[in-house]
Amino acid sequence: MKIKAIIEKGTDGLYSIYLPDVFGIYGTGKTEAEAKEALFEAVDSAKEYMEETEDFSTYNVFKSDFEFDYC
């Protein structure tokens, strides 16, 4: 499954990546690579939340194999 990830460079020079179809998951950094790393950390945190709470409704998109489609 592919998940759309929007990459933007702000006027301050920082990069941000967000997932328009998944609320609250994003990454920021000084470089695009740093922003991607922060995004993966956010996904890992969401997965941990799902496992701890057994609530898979919010982030069920991460239950199966996926890859980001960067735009």
C-alpha positions, 0 to 999 in steps of 0.5 A, a space after each residue: 500500500 502507498 501512503 501519500 506524503 507531501 514534502 514542503 520547504 518553508 520560508 524558514 528553510 525547514 522541510 516538513 512532511 505530512 500525510 494528508 490522509 493520516 491525522 497527526 503524523 508528520 516530520 520536520 527537519 533542516 534537510 529532507 532526509 531529517 524530515 523523513 527520519 522524523 516522519 518514520 519516528 512518528 510512525 513508530 510512535 503511532 505503532 507503539 500507541 496502537 500496540 499499547 492501547 489495542 486501538 487500531 482505528 486511528 492508525 490502522 493504515 500502518 498495520 499492513 506493509 506500506 511505503 510512502 509516495 512522496 510528492 
